[in-house]
């Protein structure tokens, strides 16, 4: 299986922490049965990756989380469009559909990076898959920066103004 750098492992652990928190706050939602498994699977995939126990099971969990994240992303975008709540490009974190859209997008992005990182390493340096480590490093750093930045903005400025 592919190898991740120390930087990607730290980022993976930070994403696991964020997804664990996200899963824990879903338990009081009316549709918790959709979001709790999404964030829990994403958390597990990121944590298991940190222990270097990559296997077919982890790849299956990553793919399941990726597809569930895509499904929920499309569901939220359609709901937003049908009801004209916030708009596709909105980042108004007071709106539930925006938070759900961003959350599912973060899971999809994280799972794509995890699946790229878990691809078997090729022997030939000329193979395009040989440069996966740098791609995963940059992607994970960007993902952590964006997700923690948005979380900070939400908790610092918008948490008390949330709309249902």
Buried (B, 14 or more C-beta within 10 A) or exposed (E): BBBBBEBBBBBBBBBBBBBBEBBEEBEEEEEEEBBBBBBBBBBBBBBBBBEEEBEEEBBEBBBBBBEBBBBBBEBBBEBBEEEEBBEEEBEBBBBBBBBBBBBBBBBBBBBBBBBBBBEEEEEEEEEEEEEBBEBBBEBBBEBBEBBBEBBEEBEEEBEEEEBE
